[in-house]
Amino acid sequence: MPFFSQSTSFADLWPDIERRVDDIIRRGKYSHGNAVAELESALAAYTGARHVVGVNSGTDALVIALRATGLRPGDEVVVPAFSFIASASSVVLAGGTPVFADVEPDSYGIAPGAVADAVTPATTHVLPVHLFSQLADLSGVLAVAAEHDLTVVEDSAEAIGMRWDGTHAGLLGRAGVLSFFPTKTLGAIGDAGAVLTDDPQVGQTAAALRHHGRFGRTLDNFPGISHATEVAGMNSKMDDIQAAVLLAKLARLDVDIKKRALLAEAYSTRLADIPGVLRLPTVVSRSVPTSDVWYVYVIEVSRRDELARYLAARDIGTETYYPVPLHLQPCFADLGYRPGSCPVAERACGHTLALPLYPDLDLDGVDEVCDAIARFYTGRHA
């Protein structure tokens, strides 16, 4: 059983994908074309964002969002210590310096109190990350940001479908992002991403940054030249074939989200009484209604690495989210963090393990995984 597969669902969608890809080939526009524009409109309708800018990866979306919201060299960005490396490396790539803060033990989202403690006179941004199944504490983060005049950019790469009091993830701050890496809740067949924002200036700048800085308008001092370059941009255009796949999959996204929730509930029921399973995922109750989406199912266990090897030997795939906290990554060693700086994040890195969770999986598959975990810890079936 692989950690992730979309072979069955992809086969079901193939007629629609084939039709869309044929149209791309006939048009001969393979990047930044009609399919991308159609996807941007469809994502705007789904999320409620006023502006959606398709780019070629979630990481590029973060870099572009940070730059488009005004990050400058030397600016500090408060980042959770427990997240994928791109949450922090994107800050560096955008010219800033990451400052790490600890996370909440249940949601794994950045802790608002830790954000407040991390703020210095050089801090301009805070980057909450919405991990696994739920949003970070946005009420707390936004309150700290308002108090210290910080710009909020949401790393909502995993959070399509998640909402905070009806507002889609990525739209509570000045900008947010989506990743369409193949394993994501809405996944492509390669890399792709998007910037979300309700701010027209951020949207226009993000669109320019993804395409070599071209705003797509003439300048007063160059009246005969269109697409003049006003900002140093990059080549981060989305491929139309990825957009075609995403458009086909977007039509059944809500069905896939419900299937993921069903599988997560089954896992929680089966794993509840197994010794060695230290913590099951908990959706934290917030001050407003929230919508959770099960991107991955992450448990905390004892002897995590031994369990992962045991499952792998039985052809059950898992992933470790995340083996090293960001503040202790070698690439950030010069920032001076030491073990113990972010204890909640450090504990999570030593115990978390993600189990298979995707729409192609069925309840028998969940039973197989849970039986194997029970055998590892107890020597018998759950």
N, C-alpha and C positions, 0 to 999 in steps of 0.2 A: 504494500500500500504506500504510494508516494506521499510526501508531505503535501503536494499540490498537483492537481491534474484538471485540465479542462477539455479533455479529448471528447467526452460524450456531449457536453453542452456545445462545444465548438462544432461538432458534426451536425447537431440540430440546427445551428445557425448558418451552416455553410451556404445554402441557397441564397440567402439575403446578402451574405458577405461576398459571394461570387458575383452577384449582380452589381454590387457597389464597386468591386475591384475592376470588373470589366469596364464600367463607366469611366473610372480613373485612367485606365489604359487607353481607351478611345480618346479621351481628352488630352492625354499626354502631359498632364500636370501632376507630378508625383509628390510635391512638397508645397505646403502653404497654399493649397488650392481650394476648390469648391467643397470637398469633403470635410476639410478642416473648418471652413466657415460654417458648414451645416452643423458640425459637432459643437462648435462654440455656441451657436444659437440654441441647440438642444440642451446643452449643459446650463445655459442661462435660464431656460424655462424650468429645468429640473431643480436647480439650486435657488433660483430667485436672484442671482447675481445680475447686476446691470452690465457688467463687463466681464467677459471670459476670454482669456488669451491663451490659445493652444501653443505649447512648446514641446521640446523633444525629450524632456524628462522631468521628474519631480524635483530633482536637485537643481536643474536650471531654473525651474519655477521659483524655488526659494531664493536663488541668487538674484533673479530678476525682480522679485517682489521686494527684497531688501533694498536693492538699488533704486527701484522706482518709488519707494517711500522715503528716500532721502538719506540712506546710510552713506556715511563718508569715511574715508580712511581715518583710523584712530578712534572711531566711535565704538562703544561697547554694546554688546547685545546679551541680555540675560537668557540663557538657554538651559533646559533641564539636563541634569547629568545622566539621565537614563533615557536614551533614544538611539536611533540609528545615526551613524557618523555624519550623514549629510546634514542633520539639523545644526551641527556645529561647523562642519567644513564649508557649508554654504556661506556662513558669516565671514569666514576668512576669504573665500573667493570673491565676496562682495566688497572686501576691503576693511571689514570690521574686526573686532576682537571678541571672541566668546567669553562670557563670564558665567560660571556654572552654578546652578542652584539645585537643591535637593528636591525630591518629588514626594507626592502623597503615597502612602503604602498600598492603598486599595485601587485607586484609579491609575497610578503611575504617572499622573499629570504633574506638572510643575507646581510646587507648593507656594501659594501667594506670599506667605510669611518669608520664605526663603528668597523670593524675588525681591522683596523690600530690603532684606539684609544685604543683597548683592549689589544694589544700586550705588553708583559712585557719580561724581560730577561728569564723568565721561560717558555715562550710560544714556543712550538715545532710544533703544528698542528693547522690547521683550518678545521672545518667540516661544509661546506655549505650544506644546506638541500634544495632539490628540492620539492616544495610543490604543490599539487593540480592539476596543469595543465601545469607547465612550470619550466624551469631551473632558478636557481639563477643567478646573474650576475657573470658569471665565468671569464669574462675578467678582471673585477675589482678585484675579489677575487684572481685570479692567479697572478695579478700584485702585490698585497699586499704581497702575500706569497713569491714571488720571492724577493721582497725588504727586507723582514725580515727572509728569509731562513726558511720558514715554510713548512711542509709537508701537502699537501691537501688530505684529505680523504672525498669523497663525500657520504653524506647520500642520495643516490639515490633510497631509498627503494620504493618510489612511482613512479619512473621515467622510467619504462620500455617503450621503444619506443621513448623517448625524445632524441633529438640530438642537438648538438651545432656545427654548421658548418660541419655537416656530421658525427661528432664523437658522439657515444652513451654516454648518461649520465653514470657516474661512471668511465669513462676512460680519463677524462681531468686531474684529479689528479693522485696520485700514486696508489690509489685503490678506489673502490666504492662498493656499495652493492645493492642487490635487496631483496625485501620482497615479499613473495607469500602468505601472509595472505589472507583468502578467499575473502575479499572485494576488494583486489587489482585488477588492470587492468588485470594482469595474476595471478589468485588466485587458490590456492590448496583447499583441503577440510579439512585443518588443518594448522598447522604452518610449514613453510619452508622458506628458504632464500638462498642467494648466495653472494659470494665475486667475484667481477670483477677486473681484473688488467691486464696490459700489462707487468708488471715487473715480470720476472721469479722467482726472489728471494722472492718477496712478495707472489706469487702464491704458491711456494713450502712451505713456512712457514705457510701460511693459511691452506693448505692441512694437514700439520702436526698438527697444533693447533686444528683442528676440530676432530682429532682422537687420543687423548691422547698423542700428541707430536710425533707420529711416522712418520718419513720421508720415510720409506719404503726402506731403503738401509742398508747395513752392515757398521759397523764402523771398522776402521783400527785396533783399539785395542781390538775389539771383533769380530774377523773374522768368527766365527762360529755362530753368532747370527744375524738374519735379523730383520728388523723393530725395531731397537734399538731406544730408546727414548732420544732425544737430547734437547727437550724443554718441559716445563710443559704445557701440552695441556688440552683439555676438551673433553667431549662427546657431539659433536654437529653434528653427522652424519645425513644426510637427509634420511627419510624413502622412500623406493622404491615405495610404493603406492602413496605417494604425487608426486613423480617424474612421475609416470604413468599418473596421472591426468593432470599434467602440460604439459607433452608432447602432450597429446590429445588436450588441450586448446591452446597450442602455435601455432598449425597449423592454427588456425583461429583468432589469436590475432589481425592482421591488420584489419580484418573485424569488430571485436569488437571495435577497436579504432575509426574506421569511424562511427560506430553507436553512440558511446559516443559523438563524435563531433557534430553529427546531433542533438542529444538531448540537448546538451549544447547550440547550436545555437537557438533552439526552446525556451529554458528557457530565454535566453537573450532578444529575441524578445517579449515574453509575459510579462516579468517582468519590461521592460524598463520604464514604466510610472506609476508604482504603488507607491503611497506615502508610506513612511515607509521603502521602499527598498533604502538604502543609497548608496550602491555601488555594481555594478555587476562585475563579474570577468573580468579582463583586461589582455590580453597577451601582455607583454611589448616588444616593439621593441628593439632589441639589435644591437650591432655593426657588428654581423655576422648573417647569416640565422640560425634560430632555428626551431625545430619541437616540437610543443606542443601536449600533450596528456591529455585528460580530465579524470583524475582519479576520482575526486569528483568535484561537482559544488558548490562553496562556495560563498554566498552573505553576505553583511553586512547590518543589519537591525536595526531599532529602536525596543525597547521592545522585544529583542531577545528571552528571556526565556518565556515570555507570548505567543509569536507566536509559539514557539516549543510545548508548552502545548496545544494550540489551535489545531495545526495540529495533535498532538498525539490523541486528543479526537475524531478526525475524521479518525483515523487509517492511518495517513500519517506519516511515520517514518522520523526522521531527526537526525543529529549528530552535536554536538558542537565541532568545531575545533578552538581553544582549550580553555577550560574555565578558565585556570590559566596559565599565562606565566611561562616559566621555571625558570626564575630568582627569582620568588616569590613562587615557590613550597616549602612546608615545609622541604623537605629532603635537600634543598640547603640553608636553613636559615643561617647556620654558615658561608656562603660566604659573607654575609653582604649587599646584595642588598636590596633596598627599593623601594616602589612604586614611579614611576616617572623615574626610571633608564633607562627604555626602553619604551618610550611613545607610539611608533607606535605598538609595540607588545601588550602593555597593552590595547590600544584601540581595536585592532583586537579581543582580547580575550573577550571583552565585547559585540561585535556586530556580530561576524561571525556565520553563520549557514549553514550547508551542506544539500542539498536537494537530494532526490533519483536520482541516475544516474548509470545505469548499462544496459548491452545489452538486458536483458529481458524486460526492460521498453519500452513502446511505446509512441507515441506522445499524445494519449488520456490521458495517465498517467501524462504527463507533463502539459496538460491543467487542469487536476484535481488539481494538486498541485498549479498551478498559480491561479486558480479560488479561492481556499481556502485562499491563501495569500491575494488576493485582497479583499475578504470578510472580512478578519480580519482587514485590514487597512481602508477600505472604506465602507463596508457594502453592496457592490454590486459586480457583476461579472466583471472581467477584460475586 
